[in-house]
Amino acid sequence: MSTNTSENPAKPKITKAGIRATLYVFKYILPYKYHFIGGMIFLILGSLIFMIFPEAAGEMANVAIGKGKYDFGFKLDLNDFGWLFLIILLAQGILSYFRTVLFAIVSERGMADLRKDLYDKIISQQISFFEERRVGELSSRVTTDVEQLQTALSITLAEFLRQIVVLISGIIIIGYLMPRLSLVMLLTFPPIVIVAMVFGRYIRRLSKNRQDKLADTNTIVEETFQSLQVVKAFANEWYESIRYAKSIDQVVKISIDFAKVRGLFFIFIITILFGGIFFILWRGAIMVQEGYMEPGDLFSFIIYTGVLGGAIASLGTLYTTLASAIGATERIQEILVSDTEIPQPIVKPIETEKIKGDVRFENIEFSYPTRSDIQVLKSVNLNILPGQKIALVGQSGSGKSTLVQLLMRFYPIHHGQILVDGRPITSYHISSYRRHVGVVPQEVILFGGTIRENIGYGNPSASEEEIIQAAKEANAWEFIAQFPEGLDTVVGERGIKLSGGQRQRIAIARAILKNPSLLILDEATSSLDAESERLVQEALDRLMVGRTSIIIAHRLSTIKDVDCIYVLDHGKIVESGTHDELIRKENGVYQNLAKLQFELNT
């Protein structure tokens, strides 16, 4: 589970674990290493050529007053400097273009490979993995974290290295050309810049606090709008209004504090930072007056000082950004190295020999990974013959859904085994095995695309004729044909544009197209009106023909004709038999459930 750390944001740091994670993720860059090396070469060349500019500008000023320093065997004039600056700018532009393109190839293609592997890794996890994490957290790994890493590779890392090249080459140049003034600069300017970096880091922390609080307000808006029916049903508009107002007030308070600190920072910049620059300028002017340096050299030095100051200030910001990106790689690596239930890489399930549907549960005991202290199933044994229809009944929490989840291999079995056609289900390839299991749940969740896509999900390679036939067998074609777009009708998010009965019939058509050997029905008609229930039940009856069918039943009237009913109570099978046999059993659990439903219905 993710935790809210907005009130105490951790300062990004580069740790050993982060460096190891970064090296691990760098394997996605290796296929494009030559592009990366080429980009680095263009970056270094471009940075070094840029460092010619300040000295050339100063020499131009010296030439303008007739005191040029350099003798190239001919006398330089101001027109020559115009051509020199043009060459520098063109070289900078060309080198920057190739550097940008090469780094873009590395980051875009490398991060695309990373995104694919990360998505495959997440989607291959066991159900328990998703129970322990929020969907938003996992989405953030694929989007925000990878985006942060991509930005670091394509922009931040290159800029960080460029500033280092500029800083080192700049110090060497001014130390060689202007040793006395560079000593003054190195004694005064770096401490001022370092204080500015510390100040800026504190401002960024306040800015992050503000962004986090603003995100909290957006969360309130999102949650309220998504659950608007609940809000109105409980007449809690006033409560949500107060909750949102309090959150906004917190944002305002932090923003005002943020503005005060920024105001102090501006005072520092104007008085101290600019004061340091003017002090260096003053000392340089004195040296010019005393004849220790030429005016053009002072001009060059001022430009170099500004460039070096900018490089020092940028390194702090870039370091923080890189540290954040390294933190993102740790979160990414955590998923990439985790175990999955489906072998990597993901491939289309291999078509295996058709399963007959002989199912046997042998002495099953189970507790959910997130609730290991609560035993859900206790020594469960049952046999289901091929083509047989059985029902699981019992009160909520008795273990009905858990049994079918184990049959679908959503969780590993702690004790006992499940056999299908005499083989442990763990001996089958998990994806190929699940291809033989069809599910029609009580709460149907459709994808937000078209009806065609939702039915075809049962068999992505199915033809349109097969999709239409499945829709007809599911009693769905009649209402589909009435839509102007037919199969291309968009169902909306989670199928919101369709009624409950229509969604159920789409789910049945999907299961028909899958053509499973084992069929699981989770009370597929419990929340439908009479007419929809009749149409859905007819489709279900056709679907169950010739298939081993397991029905999770809440309404006992729907399972009168099954071959065997298993009654669960507190994780144990306490009764089994046909409806007529169980209803006659005095003081039996099934009889009591039937009486209770009868009384409620009357």
N, C-alpha and C positions, 0 to 999 in steps of 0.2 A: 504494500500500500504506500502511496506517496503521501508525504506530509507537507504541511504548509510551513515554509520557512521564511515567509515574507517579512516577519517582524524581526528576525535575526539573520539576515542574509550572510552566507558564508563568503569570505573573500576568496576569489579564485586563486589557487596556488598550483604550481607545477610540482607534482610529487613523482616518486619513483614508479608507483603504480600507474600514474597517468602517462609517464614516458613509455612504460611497457605496453600500455594499451595503444598508444599512438604508433609504436613500432609494429604492433600487431595489425592495426588498421592500414598501415602503410603498404601492406602486401597488395592492396587494391591499386596502389600507384605504380608498383613494379612493372606491370605490362606496358606502362607509358613512361618508363624511366628516361628514354632518350628525349622525349618531349620535355620532361622535367629538367634534365641537364641542359638542354638547349635554352630553355627559358631562363635558367640561372645564369648562363653565359651572357645572354642578351641583357639581363638585369644588371650584372656587374659592369659590363661595357657601358651601358647607358648611364649608370651612376658615375663612373669615372669621367666620362665625357662631360657630364653636367658640371663636374667640379672644375673644369677648365674655364667655365663662364665667368666666375667672380674675378679671377686673375686677369682674364682677357678684358673685362670691363674696366678694371683699375688701370691696366696698361693703356687702354684707349684714352683714359683721362690724362695719363702722363704724356702720351703722344700729342694730345690736344694742346698742352702747354709747352710742348717742345722738350720734354724730359723723358723720352722713352728709354727703357732699360735694356731691351733685347735687340740684339744685332743678328739678323738672319742673312747678312751679306747684301741686304738691300734695305732701304728705308721704308718703314711702314707708314702709311697715311690712314686717315679715318675711313676711306672707302674700303681699304683692306679689312678693317674690322667689321664693316657691314657684311662682307662676304664670309668672314670667319663665323660671325653669329648666325648667319643663314645656314652654313654647313653644320654648325652645332645643333641648331634646331631641327634640321632635316634628319640628321643622324639620330637625335633623341626620338623624333617621331617614328622613324622606321624601326629602331630597336624596341621602342615601347609597344609598337604594333605587334611585332613577332613575339615579344615576351608575353603580351596579353593573350594572344591566340594560343600559344603553346601551353601556358598555365591553364587556360580555359579547357583545352583538350584533356589535360591531366585531371582537372577537378571534375569536369562534367562526366567524362567517361568513367573515371575511377569511382566517383560517388554514385553514379548510376549502377555500377556493379555492386557497390556496397548496399544500396537501397534494395536491390533485388534479393541479395542474400539475406539481408535483415528481415525483409518481408517474408521470405520463405521460411526463415528460422522461426519467426513469430507464429505464422499460420500453421507450422508443423508441431507446435507445442501441445502438451496434454491440456485437457479442460481445466485441471487444477491450476495451471499456470495463469489462466485468465481469471480464475476466481480470486487469486491473490493480488491481482493488479487491476487498475482502472483502465478502461479503454482509452481515455484521454492520455494517460501516461504512455501507453504503448504507441499511440499515434504520434506523440511528441518525439519518441525515439526515431521513428521513420522520417518525420518531417523536420522538426526544429533542430534536433541534435545533428542530423546529417547535414542540414542547411548550414548550421554553425561551423561544422567541420569543413564543408565545401568552401565557405567564405574564407576560412582560415587558410586553406590551401591555395586558393586562387588569388586572394587579395592580401590578407593580413601577413602571411608568411613572407611573401615577396616584398611587401612594404617594410617588414621588420628587417629583413636582410639588406634591403636597399639603404635603410637608415644607418645600419651598422657600417656598411661600405662608405657611406657619406661621412659618418662620424670619424672613422679611422683615417680615411684619406684626407679629410679636412684638417684634422689635428696635425698630420704629417706635413701638409702643405704650408699652413700658417707657421708651424714650428720652424720650418726650413727658411721660408721667405721673410717672416717677420718675427724673429725669436723674442725680442724684448716686449713687444705689445701682446704677443700671444701668451706670455707669462702673466701679464696683468689680467688678461681675459680668463685664463685658466684658474686664477686665484679668486676671481669675483663672480664670474658668470655661472659656472656649474652649481655652486651652492644655491643661488637664486632659483635656477631651473629645477633643482631637486625639491626645494620647498614648494614650488609651483606644482610639481608632480604629486606631492603628498596632498596638497590642497585639492588638486583635481580628483584624486582618488576618493577623498571624502565626499566631494560633490557627486561623483558617480554613484557612491553608496546611497546617498540621499535620493538620487534620481531613480535608482533601482527600487528603493522603498516606495517611492511615489508610483512607479509603474506597477509594483506588486499590489498596492492598495487599489489602484485603478483597475487592475485585473480582477480583484475581488468584487468590485462594483459590477463589472461586466458579467461575472459569474452569476450574481444575483439576478441581473436582467435576463440572462440566458435561461436560468432555472425557472424563473417566474413565467416567462413566455412559453417555455416548453410544457409547463404544468398549469397553464392558464385555467383549464377546466376545474382542476382541483382548487386553485385559489378562489375562483368564483363560487364553487360549490360550498366552500367553507366560509364565504364572505370575508376573506382575509386580505382584501385589497389594502385596508388600513395598516395591517401588520407588515405587508410587503413594502408599503410606502415608507413606513418608519424605518424598516431595515435598510432600505436603499438610501434614505436620507442620512442615516448614521454613517454608512459607508462613504458617502460623498463628503460628509463633514470631515472625516478622517483624511481623505484625499486633500481637501482644502488646507487643513492644518499642516500636513507634511509639505504641501506645495509652498506655503508661506515661509516655513522654515528653510526650505530649499532656496527660495528667492533671497532670503536674508544672507545665507552663506554665499550665494553667488555674488551678492552685492559686496561682501567683504573680499571675495576673490578679485572682483574688478578693481577695488581699492589697491589690493596687493599688486596687481598687474600694472596699474597706472603709476603707482609710486615706487615700488621696489624694482620690478622687472625693467620698466622703462628707465628708472633711475640708474640701474646697473648699466644699461646700454649707453645712456648719455655719459656716464662716468668713463666708460671705455672710450667713447668718442672724444671726450674732453682730453683724456690722456694721449690719444692719438694725435689730436690737433696740436698739443704741446710738442710732441715729438716731430711733427711736420715743421713747426715753427723753429725748433732747434736744429733742424737739418738731419735728423736721424732717419727720416723716411720721406718718400714723395707723396703728394696729395692723392695720386692714383692708387698707391699702395694702401693708404688709409681707407679709400673707397672700397678696395677689394677686401680689406680686412673686415669692414662693417658687413659686407655681404656674407663673407664666410662665417662671421659670428652669428648672424641671423640664421644661416643654414644649419650650423652646428647646434644652436639653441633649439631650433625646431626639431632636429633629429633626436636630441636628448629628451625633449618633451614627448615626442611621438613614441619613443621606445617604451615609456611607462604605460601609455594607453594600449599599445600593440601587445605588450607583455600580458596585460590583463585579458585582452581578447584571446590571445593564444592559450592562456591558462584556462579560460572558460571552454575553449574548443577542446582542450585536452580532457577536461572534466566530462565533456560530452562523449569523447571517445571511450572513456571508462564505462559509461552507461551502455554504449553500443556494444563494446566488447563483452560485457556481462551477458548480453543476450546471444551474441555470436558464438560463444564458447559453451552455452548451455546445451543440455541433452534434449532431444526431440523424440516424439513418438513415431514420426515418419522419417525414414532415412533420407539423407541429403545426397545429391540434389533431388528436388521433387520431380517425379516423372508421372506420366499418365499411368493409372493402374493397369497392370497386365491382366488381360482377360484369362480367367482360370476356369477350370471345369465347374460346371453348374453345381451348386450346393443343393442337396436333397431337402435339407431342413430338419434333420433329426437333431434336436437340442436336448442337452442334459446338464442340469445344474447339480453339482456334487459337493455337498457339505460346504456351502459358501458362507464365509464370514467376512464382514467388511465394515470399515469406518472411513468416512471422508477424510482426505489429507488435512483439510482445514479444521476438522473437528474430530481429531483422532481419539479423543476421550469418550466419544459417544459411539457405541456399536450399533450400526444401522441394521445389519443382517446377521442372523445367528443360526448357523447350521441349516441352511436352506437346501432342500433337495427337491427336484421335480424333473419329470420327463415329458418332452413334447415330441410326438411322432410327426413324420413328414406330412404336410398338408393338414395337420390338425389345427383347430381353432381353440385357443384357451384364453381365459380371462383372469386378470389379477385384480382382486378387490380388497378393500380394507380402508380404515380411516387414514386421514392425512398423516404422513410420517411413518407409515407402517412398513415402507420399503419397496413399494410397487415400482416407482420410477427408478429407484436405484438398481433393481434387477435388470431392467432393460438397458440402463446406462452401462452396466457391466457387460451385458451381452454385446453392446456396440463397442466395447473396449475403450470407453471414455476414461476409465480408471483401472489401474492394476489391481488384481484380486489379492487380498492378504492371505486368505486361507481357502483351500478347496480349488476346484477348477470347473470351467464350463467347456463342454464338449459339443462340437457341431460335426455331425456325420462321423462320430467316433474319434475325432481329432481335437486336441485342445485348441481353443481359438487363438492362443498365442503362437501356434505353429503356422498360422496363415500369415501371409503378408498383409499388414494392417489395412492398407488402402484397397487391395484386391478383395479382402474379406468384407469391408464395408460396402463395396459395390453390390454385394448380395443382400444388403439389409436396407429396407425401405421404411420410412417413418412418415406418419401423418399425425402431427401434433395437435393438441387442443388449441394452442395459441399459435396460429400460422404466421410466420414472418416471411414476407416476400421482399425481394430486392426492388429497388426503386425504378427499374427499367420497364420493359414492355412485358405484356402477357407471354409473348413468344419466348422471350429470354427466361422468364420464370418457369414455364413448363419445360423448356429445353434444358434447364439446369439438371434435370434428371438424366439426360443423355445428350451432352453438348454436340455430338455428331449426328443427331437425329435429323431426318429430313422433315420438310414442312408437312408432308402427308402423314408422317408418323406423329407429329405434334398435334395435328388436327384430329387424328384417330384417337389419341390419348384424351384429348379434350372432350370428344364425343362420349367415350366410355366413362368419363368422369361427370357426365351431365353438365359440362361447362360450355360446350360449343354453342348452345342456344343463346346464352347471354353474351358470349364473346362476339358472335356474328351480328348482334344488334348494335355493337359499338361502331361508330363511323370508321375508326382505324383498325377494327378487327383485332388480329393478333398483335398488331403494332401499337395497341393502346397502352399508354404509360400508366402504371398502377399507382405511382406516387411512393413516397417514402414509407417503407414497411407495408405497402399495399393499402394505404389509407383511402384511396379512391374507390375501393371495392368493398362490398358488404361482407359480413362474416361468412355467410354461406358461399359467396363467390370465391373468397380466399380459400376456403376449405376445398372447394372443387378444383381450384388451380393446384393446390397441394396434392390432391389425389391424382390429377393428371400427371403431375411431376413424378409421383411414385409409380404410376402405370408405365410411364416412359422408361423408367429405370429398370422395370421388370425384375424386382428382387425375389429371392427365394424365401427370405424371412421378412415378415411384415409386422411392424409395431404401430398400433393405433392407440393414441393417448386421448380417449374420450373425445373423438373428433366431432361429435354432434351435440355436446352438452350445452353449448351456449347459443344454439340456433332456434329460429322459430319453426313452427310445425312443417311448413312447406319446404323450407330450406333443409330441415332435418330429413324429410322424406327423400329429397333429391340426393343429398349427401349419402344417406344410408344405402340407397340403391347403388350408387357408385362404389361404395365400400364393399358391398356384397359381391359385386363383380370383381373388384380388386383382390378379394381374399380367396377366390376360387383357385384351388391347386397350389396355394401357398401356405406355409406354416405361419400362423397369425397369432400374435400376442396382443390382447386388448387390455389396456388399463381402464378399468370401468369405475365410474362414480354413480352412474344411473344404472341400476340393476336391470331395468326393463330392457336395456339394449343387449344383454348377454344371455337371454333365456335359451338361445339355440346353440350356444357354443358347446364344444365337446367336453370341456372340463373347466371348472372354476376353482381357482386356488385363492383361499382367504388368508391374508397376512394380518398379523397382529403383533406389534412391537418387534418387527424384524423376523418373525417366525411364521411358517405355514402351519396354521392351526386346523384348517379344514380343506377338503378338496372333494369334488364331485360335480354332478350336473346341477342345474338350477332346481329341478324337481327334488333331487335327493337332499340338497342342502336346505331347501325351504321347509322340509318336513322334519328336520333335525331340531328337537326341542331344546330351547335355550342356547342354540348355536349362535355363533357370531354372525353368520350370514343371515340367519332368520331375524336376528335383532336389527341388523342393518336394513333388511327389507321392511320390517315393521316400522322402523323410524322413517324411512322414505315414504311409505304408504301414509303414515299419519301426517307428514309434512305436506304431502300432495293433496290430502283431503282437507 
